[in-house]
Amino acid sequence: MNFLIVYFSYTGNNRLLAEELSERLDCDSCPVVEKKSRTDITNLLDMVFRREPKLEPLALSPANYDHIVFVAPLWNAHLANPMSALIKRERASIHDYSFITFSGYHRPGQPEQVGKQLRELTGKAPEALTELAVTDLLPERDRKNVRIVSNFLASPADLNRYESQIDDFLQQINPAVPWRQVPFEDRPGIRS
Ligand SMILES: Cc1cc2nc3c(=O)[nH]c(=O)nc-3n(C[C@H](O)[C@H](O)[C@H](O)COP(=O)(O)O)c2cc1C
């Protein structure tokens, strides 16, 4: 089975996760690239008006892969708009797929809402859906501070906190994937 990681990331957390998954699955990856550069104002307008940003063509075609792993942040309990626009556009070329997010919080009902959105976009359920939340890395006092959570930039070593969740996700989509051998901090930087 061949996998493709398709990722979107605004501040880098989901790119970091995508790079880790691509290495673990030993598979290709490609970013979702927007035609216009994004700002915090764009984020706000996209969220409020549910806008669909214009995208460049993907560098690799999902139709050539058995399973697409989508990786993206959540905005307002939905897929970040560039990722929902991409999935909508590529719907016909997606065979099996899964979704994993490096999101901000564990909001009640959020995973269910995201699962529903994915089913509506693709017409089928994801093989796996996993949410890693930034708040799990923060002290209790900062977890309700939206500014701290949304501006938090994870380091490769931070991924250790999610090791079992990442392993579970990978096992669900490919039981043959090897377990991780080396802690993240011992590796050369994967987030240049
Ligand atoms: C405009 C905006 C809205 C957000 N809304 C949510 C949300 O509804 N739920 C959530 O869990 N995280 C939310 N977040 C937090 C991001 O998902 C989180 O910071 C993520 O790690 C950013 O990923 P990135 O660095 O790949 O862009 C929001 C962040 C921004 C900027």
The ligand as an SDF file (V2000), in Angstrom:
LIG
                    3D

 31 33  0  0  0  0  0  0  0  0999 V2000
   -7.7740   31.4460   13.6430 C   0  0  0  0  0  0  0  0  0  0  0  0
   -7.5060   30.2360   14.5170 C   0  0  0  0  0  0  0  0  0  0  0  0
   -8.5640   29.4720   14.9960 C   0  0  0  0  0  0  0  0  0  0  0  0
   -8.3130   28.3200   15.7550 C   0  0  0  0  0  0  0  0  0  0  0  0
   -9.3780   27.5530   16.1730 N   0  0  0  0  0  0  0  0  0  0  0  0
   -9.1190   26.3800   16.8250 C   0  0  0  0  0  0  0  0  0  0  0  0
  -10.1850   25.5010   17.1700 C   0  0  0  0  0  0  0  0  0  0  0  0
  -11.3560   25.7340   16.9290 O   0  0  0  0  0  0  0  0  0  0  0  0
   -9.8730   24.3400   17.8020 N   0  0  0  0  0  0  0  0  0  0  0  0
   -8.5870   24.0050   18.1120 C   0  0  0  0  0  0  0  0  0  0  0  0
   -8.3760   22.9460   18.6850 O   0  0  0  0  0  0  0  0  0  0  0  0
   -7.5650   24.8180   17.7960 N   0  0  0  0  0  0  0  0  0  0  0  0
   -7.7930   25.9970   17.1640 C   0  0  0  0  0  0  0  0  0  0  0  0
   -6.7590   26.8320   16.8190 N   0  0  0  0  0  0  0  0  0  0  0  0
   -5.3800   26.4450   17.2070 C   0  0  0  0  0  0  0  0  0  0  0  0
   -4.6010   25.7820   16.0700 C   0  0  0  0  0  0  0  0  0  0  0  0
   -5.3110   24.6560   15.5630 O   0  0  0  0  0  0  0  0  0  0  0  0
   -3.2310   25.3410   16.6090 C   0  0  0  0  0  0  0  0  0  0  0  0
   -2.5320   26.4960   17.0180 O   0  0  0  0  0  0  0  0  0  0  0  0
   -2.4220   24.5570   15.6010 C   0  0  0  0  0  0  0  0  0  0  0  0
   -1.3900   23.8500   16.2880 O   0  0  0  0  0  0  0  0  0  0  0  0
   -1.7750   25.4250   14.5510 C   0  0  0  0  0  0  0  0  0  0  0  0
   -1.2300   24.5860   13.5560 O   0  0  0  0  0  0  0  0  0  0  0  0
   -0.1740   25.1120   12.4790 P   0  0  0  0  0  0  0  0  0  0  0  0
    1.0350   25.6120   13.2550 O   0  0  0  0  0  0  0  0  0  0  0  0
    0.1480   23.9210   11.6570 O   0  0  0  0  0  0  0  0  0  0  0  0
   -0.8010   26.2070   11.6910 O   0  0  0  0  0  0  0  0  0  0  0  0
   -6.9750   27.9800   16.0790 C   0  0  0  0  0  0  0  0  0  0  0  0
   -5.9240   28.7780   15.6210 C   0  0  0  0  0  0  0  0  0  0  0  0
   -6.1740   29.8810   14.8360 C   0  0  0  0  0  0  0  0  0  0  0  0
   -5.0090   30.7100   14.3280 C   0  0  0  0  0  0  0  0  0  0  0  0
  1  2  1  0
  2  3  1  0
  2 30  2  0
  3  4  2  0
  4  5  1  0
  4 28  1  0
  5  6  2  0
  6  7  1  0
  6 13  1  0
  7  8  2  0
  7  9  1  0
  9 10  1  0
 10 11  2  0
 10 12  1  0
 12 13  2  0
 13 14  1  0
 14 15  1  0
 14 28  1  0
 15 16  1  0
 16 17  1  0
 16 18  1  0
 18 19  1  0
 18 20  1  0
 20 21  1  0
 20 22  1  0
 22 23  1  0
 23 24  1  0
 24 25  2  0
 24 26  1  0
 24 27  1  0
 28 29  2  0
 29 30  1  0
 30 31  1  0
M  END
$$$$
